[in-house]
Amino acid sequence: MQYRFGSPAKIELEYPKDRTGTQQKFEYTHYMRALVDLNEINFSVDGVDYSVVDDYNGEEKPAQSIEGITINWPGTSKKEVRYTCRTKPKTDYTDLQAVLVEHN
């Protein structure tokens, strides 16, 4: 598994660079109940925390669906940054649950 940010012609962040044993470098969190499905993949690069999120909350009116990434610089004065996807990405976390360490 690998996270890449940027365009195919100019990748700005590729994590991890080494493509062996990558599953141990990510944490996966999943919470689900009626009308709510929250998925989060977390990793850290050089002291910066990244969270890839795919959340659905049908309890909100109207229902909310948020897909994107949150970037946080713990221990600094930098504010958390969130980027949301413009269009709904195709996602399937079924296989991911089997290969990543799941944290509840």
C-alpha positions in Angstrom: 0.0 0.0 0.0 1.2 3.5 -0.8 -0.1 7.0 -0.5 0.6 9.5 -3.3 -0.3 13.2 -3.6 0.1 15.3 -6.7 -0.4 14.7 -10.4 0.9 11.6 -12.2 3.5 13.9 -13.9 4.5 15.5 -10.6 4.1 13.4 -7.4 4.7 15.7 -4.4 4.4 13.1 -1.7 4.9 9.4 -1.9 4.7 7.4 1.3 6.4 5.1 2.0 9.1 5.2 -0.7 10.1 1.6 0.0 7.3 -0.7 -1.2 8.0 -3.6 1.1 6.1 -4.2 4.4 4.0 -1.1 3.8 1.0 -2.4 5.7 2.7 -1.8 9.0 3.2 1.9 8.3 -0.6 2.6 8.2 -3.4 2.4 10.8 -7.0 1.8 9.9 -10.0 2.8 11.9 -13.6 1.8 11.0 -16.8 2.6 12.9 -20.2 1.7 11.7 -23.8 1.8 13.0 -27.1 2.4 11.4 -26.9 5.4 9.1 -23.2 6.1 10.0 -20.0 4.7 8.4 -16.6 6.2 9.3 -13.3 5.1 7.7 -9.9 6.5 8.5 -6.4 5.6 7.3 -3.6 7.3 9.3 0.1 7.6 8.8 2.9 10.0 9.8 5.7 11.4 7.7 8.5 13.5 9.3 6.4 14.4 12.3 3.3 15.4 10.2 0.1 13.3 10.7 -2.1 12.5 7.8 -5.6 11.1 8.0 -7.4 9.9 4.8 -11.1 10.0 5.6 -14.3 8.5 4.0 -17.2 9.4 6.3 -20.9 9.0 5.8 -23.4 10.4 8.3 -27.0 9.7 7.4 -28.2 11.0 10.8 -27.5 14.6 9.6 -30.2 16.4 7.7 -29.3 16.4 4.8 -27.0 13.4 5.0 -23.3 14.2 4.9 -20.6 12.4 3.0 -17.0 13.6 3.4 -14.0 12.1 1.6 -10.5 13.7 1.7 -7.4 14.1 3.8 -6.6 16.0 7.0 -3.0 17.1 7.7 -1.9 18.0 11.2 1.4 19.3 12.6 1.3 18.2 16.3 3.2 20.3 18.7 3.4 23.3 16.4 1.3 26.4 15.9 0.4 25.4 12.4 -3.4 24.9 11.9 -4.8 21.6 10.8 -5.5 21.6 7.0 -8.3 19.6 5.3 -8.7 18.8 1.7 -11.9 17.3 0.5 -12.5 15.4 -2.8 -14.5 17.3 -5.4 -16.2 14.2 -6.6 -17.1 11.0 -4.7 -14.2 8.6 -5.1 -14.7 4.9 -5.7 -13.8 3.1 -2.5 -13.9 -0.4 -1.2 -12.3 -1.0 2.2 -13.2 -4.7 2.4 -9.7 -6.0 1.5 -8.0 -3.2 3.4 -9.4 -4.4 6.7 -7.7 -7.7 6.2 -4.2 -6.2 5.6 -3.9 -3.1 7.8 -3.7 -2.9 11.5 -7.2 -2.0 12.7 -7.6 0.4 15.6 -11.0 1.0 17.3 
